[in-house]
């Protein structure tokens, strides 16, 4: 069964507040900036951004 992919359009004036990151098959975290993603990628090389939270 395939998962549905959701896409969001960023409108003018919207700011991205947080990023949802999948570290491994069972661990997800929320970070405030992509600089923190670099730190997490050192421990979890397969980490990837799976979503965003807008203001």
Backbone torsions as a table, in degrees:
resi	resn	phi	psi	omega
1	UNK	NA	126.5	-179.4
2	UNK	-86.8	144.5	176.2
3	UNK	-83.0	144.3	177.8
4	UNK	-78.2	138.6	179.0
5	UNK	-96.6	125.6	178.9
6	UNK	-102.4	134.4	177.0
7	UNK	-120.0	139.4	177.5
8	UNK	-118.7	141.6	177.2
9	UNK	-97.3	127.9	178.6
10	UNK	-83.0	119.4	178.4
11	UNK	-87.5	160.8	178.5
12	UNK	-59.9	133.9	178.0
13	UNK	94.3	-13.3	177.9
14	UNK	-81.5	140.5	177.5
15	UNK	-120.3	141.8	176.5
16	UNK	-80.9	121.4	-177.3
17	UNK	-90.8	-42.7	-174.7
18	UNK	-146.3	159.9	178.2
19	UNK	-120.9	134.3	173.0
20	UNK	-90.5	129.3	-175.8
21	UNK	-124.0	132.4	175.4
22	UNK	-97.2	114.7	-177.6
23	UNK	-83.6	-46.7	175.7
24	UNK	-148.9	-167.1	-172.1
25	UNK	-64.9	-18.6	-178.3
26	UNK	-125.9	-1.1	-174.2
27	UNK	-119.3	123.5	174.6
28	UNK	-124.7	145.3	177.6
29	UNK	-135.1	167.1	175.1
30	UNK	-120.6	128.8	179.9
31	UNK	-123.3	159.3	-177.5
32	UNK	-90.4	-31.7	-179.5
33	UNK	-140.8	160.8	-176.5
34	UNK	-73.9	-14.0	174.4
35	UNK	-64.1	-35.6	177.5
36	UNK	-67.8	-27.1	178.6
37	UNK	-63.1	-36.2	177.9
38	UNK	-61.1	-39.9	178.4
39	UNK	-65.3	-41.9	179.8
40	UNK	-69.6	-31.3	179.6
41	UNK	-67.9	-21.1	175.3
42	UNK	-66.0	-39.5	179.7
43	UNK	-85.9	-35.4	-177.6
44	UNK	-125.4	88.6	-175.6
45	UNK	-60.5	-23.7	-178.6
46	UNK	-93.0	11.2	-179.7
47	UNK	-63.9	141.4	178.0
48	UNK	-148.4	151.9	178.6
49	UNK	-77.0	127.6	-178.8
50	UNK	-113.3	-10.3	180.0
51	UNK	-171.9	169.1	178.9
52	UNK	-131.7	155.2	176.6
53	UNK	-120.6	121.7	-176.9
54	UNK	-95.4	160.7	176.6
55	UNK	-84.5	NA	NA
